[in-house]
Amino acid sequence: MTPPNAAPPRLLVADHVAGSIRVLSLPDGRETGRIEGRSLAEHAGFLALPGGRTAFVDDLAGELVVLDPYGPDAGRPLIAATAPVATPAEHLAADPSGRLLAVSTGLGRNEEAWSDLLTAVDLAGPGRPRSTRVRTRAGEPGVTLLGPAARKARTSTYGPNDPDRANDPDGTNDPGDPGGSNGPNGSNGPGAREAPDALVVLRHREPGSLTAYRHADLLAAAPSCPPAAPVRDLPLPDHDGHGDAHDPATGRLFAAAGSGVHRARRAGSGLVAEESLSWGGPGRGYFLRLDPVRRMLWSCVRGGPADPGRWPEWTNDAWWHLLDPPASEAATSGHSPIGGVALEHSAGARNAPRAPGRVGRVPLGPGLVFRLAVAARHIAFARVHPDGDELVLVAAEPGGTPRVAGRLPLPAMAGAPRAGGTPWDGVQRRAIAASPGGDLVAVSRGGHGEIHLVDAARAEPVTTLRLPTPLDEGGHLALVRPGDGAELDPVGR
């Protein structure tokens, strides 16, 4: 599973209720690092950075924390850098270089929006990471950071089982660069080069908008949280946005909403709206994930009754979008576009053979599907239902149509959601993680302190890891593998 000369994958396990972070070597589960007294902001999640680093926000301490999961093996500290940020953290994102970050704030343990603070971070500030806090607009905004221009997708030079990937941590096969992704702070080395020109884009709802700020302007803000002036405000037709993604290869950002997925791209210091993508049927998605392996965008479309107490009746479809359409499809005009994009089941698809459509759906089953994980050959979904939970593996071979390739039953959780109650308040959940550079998938069993490890390529269980804390609410997981290209999805998950 792991070549003998390659560094074994690492699993980051956050028990945000107990206040601990553990680093486990896979597949044996050996603990290689631990941090106590850290409370990960679960909604913002883990953010992959170049060089195998991972960032998260400690909601209790009000700090951005950059982890070096392989540091303890080489005599380096597990914590590579920290910077003060405003909390409660709602979303976390980085620019394509991995040097500049932004953190938006949300409700926390409050019923209504109250915080309008946004934090800008430069990991390569003079002598140490630098951060500033400014006021924007109260809410629960999503955040993305757009680079100066669309750039070539940086994908790993190596296959998931190539032992040489261990000698090339960022997977680019580039010579050592003091200003590159292996700098001491987990991004560009201090003083190595000027900070990139990035736009911080907040996706607001009520009213819906994409609001852009120059990251450099935010960093130059005065103390005491002054109001920040945007350089562009692009209205959205929906006021229910929830879910964001950014493709560094094209410079596009994506925002999930009730009517579909809104798209925009950078134009100078502003934004230009593009045609939206359709959900392709009833329901909508509430999160988006960029898949750097297959160059696809993924979500889970939820349909069914609006009453959260009837969540076992919810339908769930894996929704996908090809980011780079085949040339043959671009020249096809015999299908009906919806939102500017051809659906896989459109009339043109039935009338003439052609490459798979740019948007499609795969039924997963009823219940609650909370998040997904991107592995080398599969997309993994954890489905919770009173009749039994399962891990659903969706295969997406090049040139083929995504399909369900495996279903593995998961042991029940004692505090699982029940029919008649909401599936997210005071109940146990499941976290899920994978690396785009490997086939392992990890899924937690909230309240039991267990993590099930699965080989997605064989659709077989590998082992069950047992932790000393219960992982209430499912905890939070990130699976790290050197050179896997995970940083090409530069939004916290």
C-alpha positions as CSV (number, residue, x, y, z in Angstrom):
1,M,0.0,0.0,0.0
2,T,2.9,2.3,0.9
3,P,6.2,1.8,-1.0
4,P,9.1,0.9,1.3
5,N,11.0,4.1,0.5
6,A,8.1,6.4,0.8
7,A,7.0,8.3,3.8
8,P,3.9,6.7,5.3
9,P,0.8,8.8,5.2
10,R,-0.2,10.7,8.3
11,L,-3.7,11.1,9.7
12,L,-4.4,14.3,11.6
13,V,-7.1,13.7,14.2
14,A,-8.7,16.6,15.9
15,D,-11.0,16.0,18.9
16,H,-12.3,19.6,19.0
17,V,-14.6,18.8,22.0
18,A,-11.8,17.3,24.1
19,G,-9.3,19.9,22.8
20,S,-6.5,17.7,21.3
21,I,-4.8,17.1,18.0
22,R,-3.0,13.8,17.2
23,V,-0.8,12.8,14.3
24,L,-1.0,9.1,13.5
25,S,1.2,7.1,11.1
26,L,-0.8,4.9,8.7
27,P,-1.8,2.2,8.5
28,D,-0.6,1.1,11.9
29,G,-1.9,4.1,13.8
30,R,1.3,4.8,15.6
31,E,1.2,8.2,17.3
32,T,4.0,10.5,16.0
33,G,2.9,13.8,17.5
34,R,0.3,15.3,19.8
35,I,-0.9,18.7,20.9
36,E,-3.1,19.2,23.9
37,G,-5.3,22.2,24.7
38,R,-6.1,23.1,21.0
39,S,-9.7,23.4,19.9
40,L,-10.0,23.1,16.1
41,A,-12.7,25.3,14.5
42,E,-14.7,22.4,13.1
43,H,-16.6,24.4,10.5
44,A,-13.4,25.9,9.0
45,G,-11.6,22.5,9.2
46,F,-8.1,21.7,8.0
47,L,-6.4,23.6,5.1
48,A,-3.8,21.8,3.0
49,L,-0.7,24.0,2.3
50,P,2.3,23.3,0.0
51,G,5.1,21.2,1.3
52,G,2.8,18.8,3.2
53,R,1.8,21.4,5.8
54,T,-1.7,21.8,7.2
55,A,-3.3,24.8,8.8
56,F,-6.3,25.1,11.1
57,V,-7.8,27.7,13.5
58,D,-7.8,27.2,17.3
59,D,-11.1,28.8,18.1
60,L,-10.4,29.0,21.8
61,A,-7.0,30.6,21.5
62,G,-7.8,32.8,18.5
63,E,-4.8,31.5,16.6
64,L,-4.1,30.2,13.1
65,V,-1.8,27.1,13.6
66,V,0.3,25.6,10.8
67,L,1.3,22.0,11.4
68,D,4.3,20.1,9.9
69,P,3.0,16.5,10.2
70,Y,6.4,15.0,9.3
71,G,8.4,17.5,11.4
72,P,8.7,15.4,14.5
73,D,10.2,12.5,12.4
74,A,13.0,14.9,11.3
75,G,13.6,16.7,14.5
76,R,11.4,19.7,13.7
77,P,8.5,20.9,15.8
78,L,5.0,19.8,14.9
79,I,3.8,23.4,15.1
80,A,5.6,25.3,12.3
81,A,3.9,28.7,12.8
82,T,1.1,30.5,14.5
83,A,-0.7,33.9,13.9
84,P,-3.5,35.6,15.9
85,V,-6.9,35.6,14.1
86,A,-10.4,36.6,14.9
87,T,-12.8,33.8,16.0
88,P,-15.2,32.0,15.9
89,A,-13.7,30.9,12.6
90,E,-16.2,30.2,9.9
91,H,-14.0,29.6,6.8
92,L,-10.3,29.4,6.0
93,A,-8.5,29.7,2.7
94,A,-5.1,30.3,1.1
95,D,-3.9,31.8,-2.1
96,P,-2.3,29.6,-4.8
97,S,1.2,30.1,-3.3
98,G,0.1,29.0,0.2
99,R,1.7,32.1,1.7
100,L,-1.4,34.3,2.1
101,L,-4.4,33.2,4.1
102,A,-7.7,34.6,5.2
103,V,-10.1,33.6,8.0
104,S,-13.8,34.7,8.1
105,T,-15.9,34.6,11.3
106,G,-19.4,33.2,11.9
107,L,-22.0,32.6,14.5
108,G,-20.1,30.3,16.8
109,R,-22.4,29.4,19.7
110,N,-24.9,32.2,18.9
111,E,-28.2,32.2,17.2
112,E,-27.7,35.2,15.0
113,A,-24.9,36.7,13.0
114,W,-22.9,39.2,15.1
115,S,-19.3,39.2,14.0
116,D,-18.1,41.1,10.9
117,L,-14.3,40.5,11.4
118,L,-12.1,39.2,8.7
119,T,-8.4,38.3,9.3
120,A,-5.7,38.5,6.6
121,V,-2.5,36.5,7.2
122,D,1.0,36.5,5.6
123,L,2.9,33.4,6.7
124,A,6.1,35.0,5.4
125,G,5.9,38.3,7.2
126,P,9.2,39.9,8.4
127,G,10.6,37.6,11.0
128,R,7.3,35.9,11.7
129,P,3.8,35.5,10.3
130,R,1.8,38.7,10.3
131,S,-1.9,39.2,10.6
132,T,-4.4,42.0,10.7
133,R,-8.1,42.1,11.5
134,V,-10.7,44.3,9.7
135,R,-14.5,44.8,9.7
136,T,-16.5,43.7,6.7
137,R,-20.2,42.6,7.0
138,A,-21.7,40.5,9.7
139,G,-22.8,37.0,8.6
140,E,-21.3,33.6,7.9
141,P,-19.3,34.4,4.8
142,G,-17.3,31.9,2.7
143,V,-13.9,32.9,1.7
144,T,-11.5,32.3,-1.2
145,L,-8.2,33.9,-2.3
146,L,-7.6,34.5,-6.0
147,G,-4.0,34.8,-7.3
148,P,-2.9,37.4,-9.8
149,A,-3.9,35.3,-12.8
150,A,-4.8,31.9,-13.9
151,R,-1.8,29.6,-13.7
152,K,-1.0,26.1,-14.9
153,A,-2.3,23.4,-12.7
154,R,0.5,22.1,-10.5
155,T,0.0,18.4,-10.1
156,S,2.3,15.8,-8.7
157,T,4.9,14.4,-11.0
158,Y,4.6,11.0,-9.3
159,G,1.9,8.4,-9.1
160,P,0.4,7.6,-5.7
161,N,2.8,4.6,-5.2
162,D,6.0,6.1,-6.6
163,P,8.7,6.0,-3.9
164,D,10.4,9.1,-5.3
165,R,7.5,11.3,-4.1
166,A,9.1,11.0,-0.6
167,N,12.1,13.0,-1.8
168,D,9.9,15.8,-3.4
169,P,7.5,17.0,-0.7
170,D,5.5,19.4,-2.8
171,G,5.3,17.0,-5.7
172,T,6.5,19.4,-8.4
173,N,10.0,17.9,-9.0
174,D,11.5,21.4,-8.7
175,P,14.9,22.1,-7.3
176,G,15.2,23.5,-3.8
177,D,13.7,27.0,-3.7
178,P,14.2,29.1,-0.5
179,G,11.1,31.1,-1.5
180,G,9.0,28.1,-2.5
181,S,6.7,25.8,-0.6
182,N,9.3,24.4,1.7
183,G,10.1,27.6,3.6
184,P,10.2,27.5,7.4
185,N,6.6,28.7,7.8
186,G,5.2,26.1,5.4
187,S,5.0,28.4,2.5
188,N,7.3,31.0,0.9
189,G,10.5,31.6,2.8
190,P,10.7,35.0,4.6
191,G,12.1,37.7,2.4
192,A,12.6,35.3,-0.5
193,R,10.2,37.1,-2.8
194,E,7.6,39.8,-2.7
195,A,4.1,38.7,-1.6
196,P,1.8,37.8,-4.4
197,D,-1.1,40.1,-5.3
198,A,-4.1,38.2,-4.1
199,L,-7.8,39.1,-3.9
200,V,-9.8,38.0,-0.8
201,V,-13.3,37.2,-1.9
202,L,-16.1,36.9,0.6
203,R,-19.3,35.0,-0.4
204,H,-22.1,36.7,1.5
205,R,-25.8,35.8,1.8
206,E,-28.8,37.8,2.8
207,P,-28.2,39.6,0.4
208,G,-26.1,37.4,-1.7
209,S,-22.8,38.8,-3.1
210,L,-19.2,38.2,-3.9
211,T,-17.2,41.0,-2.3
212,A,-13.5,41.4,-3.1
213,Y,-10.7,43.0,-1.1
214,R,-7.0,43.3,-2.0
215,H,-5.1,41.2,0.5
216,A,-2.3,43.7,0.6
217,D,-4.8,46.5,1.6
218,L,-6.1,44.3,4.4
219,L,-2.5,43.6,5.7
220,A,-1.8,47.4,5.6
221,A,-4.9,48.2,7.8
222,A,-4.4,50.2,11.0
223,P,-4.9,48.6,14.4
224,S,-8.2,48.3,16.2
225,C,-10.2,46.5,13.5
226,P,-11.1,49.4,11.0
227,P,-13.8,48.9,8.4
228,A,-12.4,47.6,5.1
229,A,-13.4,49.0,1.7
230,P,-13.9,46.4,-1.0
231,V,-12.6,46.9,-4.5
232,R,-15.5,45.0,-6.1
233,D,-19.0,43.9,-5.0
234,L,-20.7,41.5,-7.4
235,P,-24.4,40.8,-6.5
236,L,-25.7,37.2,-6.6
237,P,-29.2,36.3,-7.5
238,D,-29.5,33.9,-4.5
239,H,-29.5,34.8,-0.8
240,D,-28.8,31.3,0.5
241,G,-25.2,30.7,-0.5
242,H,-23.4,27.9,1.3
243,G,-20.3,26.2,0.0
244,D,-17.2,27.5,-1.8
245,A,-14.3,26.3,-4.0
246,H,-11.5,27.9,-6.0
247,D,-9.6,26.4,-8.9
248,P,-6.0,27.8,-9.0
249,A,-5.5,26.4,-12.5
250,T,-8.1,28.7,-14.0
251,G,-8.6,31.3,-11.4
252,R,-12.3,30.6,-11.1
253,L,-14.2,30.6,-7.9
254,F,-17.4,28.7,-7.3
255,A,-20.2,29.4,-4.8
256,A,-23.0,26.9,-4.1
257,A,-26.6,28.3,-3.8
258,G,-30.2,27.2,-4.2
259,S,-30.4,27.8,-7.9
260,G,-27.0,26.3,-8.8
261,V,-23.3,26.9,-8.6
262,H,-22.3,30.5,-9.3
263,R,-19.0,31.1,-11.0
264,A,-16.7,34.1,-11.3
265,R,-13.1,34.9,-12.2
266,R,-10.7,37.6,-11.5
267,A,-10.3,40.5,-14.0
268,G,-7.6,42.8,-12.8
269,S,-8.5,43.9,-9.3
270,G,-12.2,43.0,-9.8
271,L,-14.5,40.1,-10.5
272,V,-16.4,39.0,-13.6
273,A,-19.4,36.8,-13.3
274,E,-19.7,33.7,-15.5
275,E,-22.6,31.4,-16.4
276,S,-23.8,29.3,-13.5
277,L,-23.8,25.5,-13.3
278,S,-27.1,23.7,-12.8
279,W,-27.7,21.1,-10.0
280,G,-29.3,19.0,-12.7
281,G,-32.5,18.3,-10.9
282,P,-34.3,18.7,-7.6
283,G,-32.3,19.7,-4.5
284,R,-29.1,21.6,-3.9
285,G,-25.6,21.1,-2.6
286,Y,-24.3,22.8,0.6
287,F,-20.5,22.3,0.1
288,L,-18.1,22.0,-2.8
289,R,-14.8,20.2,-3.1
290,L,-12.2,20.6,-5.8
291,D,-10.7,17.3,-7.0
292,P,-7.1,17.8,-8.3
293,V,-6.7,14.3,-9.5
294,R,-9.5,14.2,-12.1
295,R,-9.9,18.0,-12.4
296,M,-13.5,17.9,-11.2
297,L,-15.7,19.8,-8.8
298,W,-17.8,17.7,-6.4
299,S,-20.7,18.2,-4.1
300,C,-23.7,16.2,-2.6
301,V,-27.1,17.4,-3.7
302,R,-29.7,17.0,-1.0
303,G,-33.4,16.7,-1.8
304,G,-36.6,15.8,0.0
305,P,-38.6,17.4,2.8
306,A,-37.5,20.7,4.3
307,D,-38.3,19.6,7.8
308,P,-35.0,18.6,9.4
309,G,-36.7,16.1,11.6
310,R,-37.5,14.1,8.4
311,W,-33.8,13.8,7.5
312,P,-34.0,10.0,7.0
313,E,-36.1,10.8,3.9
314,W,-33.6,13.2,2.4
315,T,-32.2,12.1,-1.0
316,N,-28.5,12.4,-1.7
317,D,-26.8,12.5,-5.1
318,A,-23.0,12.9,-5.7
319,W,-22.9,15.9,-8.1
320,W,-19.9,16.4,-10.3
321,H,-18.6,18.9,-12.9
322,L,-15.7,18.5,-15.3
323,L,-13.4,21.6,-14.9
324,D,-11.7,21.0,-18.2
325,P,-14.2,19.8,-20.9
326,P,-13.0,17.6,-23.7
327,A,-12.4,19.5,-27.0
328,S,-15.0,17.2,-28.7
329,E,-17.7,18.3,-26.2
330,A,-16.8,22.0,-26.6
331,A,-17.6,21.6,-30.3
332,T,-20.9,19.7,-29.7
333,S,-24.0,21.9,-30.2
334,G,-26.8,19.2,-30.3
335,H,-27.6,19.4,-26.6
336,S,-29.6,21.7,-24.4
337,P,-27.5,23.9,-22.1
338,I,-28.8,24.5,-18.6
339,G,-27.0,27.3,-16.8
340,G,-24.5,27.4,-19.6
341,V,-23.5,23.7,-19.1
342,A,-24.8,20.5,-20.8
343,L,-26.2,17.9,-18.5
344,E,-25.2,14.3,-18.8
345,H,-28.9,13.3,-19.4
346,S,-29.7,16.1,-21.8
347,A,-31.4,15.5,-25.1
348,G,-28.1,15.8,-27.0
349,A,-26.6,13.0,-24.9
350,R,-29.5,10.8,-25.9
351,N,-29.4,11.6,-29.6
352,A,-25.7,11.3,-30.3
353,P,-22.7,9.5,-28.8
354,R,-20.2,11.8,-27.2
355,A,-17.9,12.3,-24.2
356,P,-19.6,12.4,-20.8
357,G,-21.4,15.6,-20.0
358,R,-19.8,18.3,-17.9
359,V,-22.3,18.0,-15.1
360,G,-23.9,14.8,-13.7
361,R,-25.3,13.1,-10.6
362,V,-24.9,9.7,-9.0
363,P,-27.5,8.5,-6.4
364,L,-26.0,7.7,-3.0
365,G,-29.0,6.8,-0.9
366,P,-31.3,8.4,1.7
367,G,-30.3,10.0,5.0
368,L,-27.5,12.4,5.9
369,V,-24.4,12.8,3.8
370,F,-22.4,15.4,5.6
371,R,-19.0,15.7,3.8
372,L,-16.8,13.9,1.2
373,A,-13.2,13.1,0.7
374,V,-11.0,12.9,-2.4
375,A,-8.8,9.8,-2.8
376,A,-6.5,8.8,-5.7
377,R,-9.2,6.7,-7.5
378,H,-12.4,7.4,-5.7
379,I,-14.5,10.0,-4.0
380,A,-15.7,8.8,-0.6
381,F,-19.0,9.7,1.2
382,A,-20.2,8.7,4.6
383,R,-23.9,8.2,4.7
384,V,-25.9,8.1,8.0
385,H,-29.3,6.5,8.2
386,P,-31.4,4.8,10.9
387,D,-31.4,1.6,8.9
388,G,-27.6,1.5,8.9
389,D,-24.6,3.7,8.1
390,E,-22.2,3.1,5.2
391,L,-19.2,4.4,3.4
392,V,-20.0,5.0,-0.3
393,L,-17.1,4.9,-2.8
394,V,-17.7,6.7,-6.2
395,A,-15.2,5.8,-9.0
396,A,-14.5,8.3,-11.7
397,E,-12.1,6.8,-14.3
398,P,-10.7,9.1,-17.0
399,G,-13.1,9.3,-19.9
400,G,-15.8,7.4,-18.0
401,T,-19.0,8.4,-16.1
402,P,-18.8,8.5,-12.3
403,R,-20.5,5.5,-10.7
404,V,-20.8,3.9,-7.3
405,A,-18.0,1.3,-7.0
406,G,-18.5,0.1,-3.5
407,R,-20.5,0.3,-0.3
408,L,-19.1,-0.7,3.1
409,P,-21.3,-0.9,6.2
410,L,-20.1,1.1,9.2
411,P,-20.7,0.2,12.9
412,A,-23.6,2.1,14.4
413,M,-23.0,5.1,16.7
414,A,-24.7,5.1,20.1
415,G,-25.6,8.8,19.9
416,A,-26.5,8.8,16.2
417,P,-29.2,11.1,14.9
418,R,-32.7,9.8,15.2
419,A,-35.8,10.4,13.1
420,G,-37.8,13.3,14.4
421,G,-34.8,15.2,15.6
422,T,-32.2,17.3,13.7
423,P,-29.2,15.4,12.4
424,W,-26.7,17.9,13.7
425,D,-27.7,19.2,17.2
426,G,-26.5,17.2,20.2
427,V,-25.8,14.1,18.1
428,Q,-22.8,12.1,17.0
429,R,-21.5,12.4,13.5
430,R,-18.8,11.0,11.2
431,A,-15.7,12.8,9.9
432,I,-14.1,11.5,6.7
433,A,-10.7,12.1,5.1
434,A,-8.5,10.8,2.2
435,S,-5.5,12.0,0.3
436,P,-5.6,12.5,-3.5
437,G,-2.3,10.7,-3.6
438,G,-3.4,7.4,-2.1
439,D,-6.3,4.9,-1.7
440,L,-6.8,5.0,2.1
441,V,-10.0,6.5,3.4
442,A,-10.5,7.3,7.1
443,V,-14.0,7.7,8.7
444,S,-14.7,8.3,12.3
445,R,-17.3,6.8,14.7
446,G,-18.3,9.8,16.8
447,G,-18.6,9.1,20.5
448,H,-16.7,5.8,20.4
449,G,-13.1,7.1,19.8
450,E,-12.8,4.9,16.7
451,I,-11.5,5.6,13.2
452,H,-12.2,3.0,10.5
453,L,-9.5,2.7,7.8
454,V,-10.5,1.5,4.4
455,D,-8.6,0.6,1.2
456,A,-10.8,2.2,-1.4
457,A,-9.1,0.5,-4.3
458,R,-10.2,-2.9,-2.9
459,A,-13.3,-1.6,-1.1
460,E,-12.1,-3.5,2.0
461,P,-11.5,-2.5,5.6
462,V,-7.9,-2.3,6.7
463,T,-8.1,-1.7,10.4
464,T,-9.9,0.2,13.2
465,L,-7.8,2.8,15.1
466,R,-8.8,3.4,18.7
467,L,-8.1,6.7,20.4
468,P,-8.1,7.7,24.1
469,T,-10.7,10.5,23.5
470,P,-14.3,9.8,22.3
471,L,-14.3,12.0,19.2
472,D,-17.6,13.5,20.2
473,E,-19.4,15.1,17.2
474,G,-17.2,12.9,15.0
475,G,-14.0,15.0,15.5
476,H,-12.2,16.2,12.4
477,L,-9.8,14.4,10.1
478,A,-7.1,15.2,7.5
479,L,-5.1,12.5,5.7
480,V,-1.7,13.8,4.5
481,R,0.7,12.3,2.0
482,P,3.8,14.1,0.6
483,G,3.4,15.4,-2.9
484,D,-0.3,14.5,-3.2
485,G,-1.4,17.9,-4.6
486,A,-4.0,18.4,-1.8
487,E,-3.1,22.1,-1.7
488,L,-4.6,22.5,-5.2
489,D,-7.9,22.7,-3.3
490,P,-7.0,25.8,-1.3
491,V,-10.1,26.0,0.9
492,G,-10.3,24.6,4.4
493,R,-12.3,21.3,4.7
